[in-house]
Amino acid sequence: MNEALPYRPAAGVMLLNADGKVFVAQRIDSTLEAWQMPQGGLDPGEDARAGALRELEEETGIPQHLVAEIACARTELLYDLPADLIGKLWKGRYRGQRQTWFLLRFLGTDADVNLETEHPEFRAWKWVAPAELPNLIVPFKKTLYEAVLAEFAEHLG
């Protein structure tokens, strides 16, 4: 049955600081020690680039004038929700997400990060080495994060 459900259109951001480290944050709605990069669903009619920049600002307080695009993934990357989450997330309409990922350079300072946004999603944040990403994310997104790393490998130190 889950195979009949579509993937939710979404975008993700791998945000690099001047030291080549990646922004990750912990979700407010989870007690897991998992960390993730900014990402989220696209609004109807919204293109992936606009959605990625919107999600970044909504989740981190970082406005688009404080980032520069380095690269965009060549293909959409998919992940499937675990069976126990299908039906609980997104009103049960999707089996997972199909995401367009963007690699962005952060032009601001740590003081420009503000998790206390209008609708907060994260409770903590930090910068990590890119190689750490697959070990920090929830298990069902590990393959996705490995694919994001492979997609942007030529740009990562």
Rosetta blueprint (number, residue, H / E / L):
1 M L
2 N H
3 E H
4 A H
5 L L
6 P L
7 Y E
8 R E
9 P E
10 A E
11 A E
12 G E
13 V E
14 M E
15 L E
16 L E
17 N L
18 A L
19 D L
20 G L
21 K L
22 V E
23 F E
24 V E
25 A E
26 Q E
27 R E
28 I L
29 D L
30 S L
31 T L
32 L L
33 E L
34 A L
35 W L
36 Q E
37 M L
38 P L
39 Q E
40 G E
41 G E
42 L L
43 D L
44 P L
45 G L
46 E L
47 D L
48 A H
49 R H
50 A H
51 G H
52 A H
53 L H
54 R H
55 E H
56 L H
57 E H
58 E H
59 E H
60 T H
61 G L
62 I L
63 P L
64 Q H
65 H H
66 L H
67 V E
68 A E
69 E E
70 I E
71 A E
72 C E
73 A L
74 R L
75 T L
76 E L
77 L E
78 L E
79 Y E
80 D E
81 L L
82 P L
83 A L
84 D L
85 L L
86 I E
87 G L
88 K L
89 L E
90 W H
91 K H
92 G H
93 R L
94 Y L
95 R L
96 G E
97 Q E
98 R E
99 Q E
100 T E
101 W E
102 F E
103 L E
104 L E
105 R E
106 F E
107 L L
108 G L
109 T L
110 D H
111 A H
112 D H
113 V L
114 N L
115 L L
116 E L
117 T L
118 E L
119 H L
120 P L
121 E L
122 F E
123 R E
124 A E
125 W E
126 K E
127 W E
128 V E
129 A L
130 P H
131 A H
132 E H
133 L H
134 P H
135 N H
136 L H
137 I L
138 V L
139 P H
140 F H
141 K H
142 K H
143 T H
144 L H
145 Y H
146 E H
147 A H
148 V H
149 L H
150 A H
151 E H
152 F L
153 A H
154 E H
155 H H
156 L L
157 G L
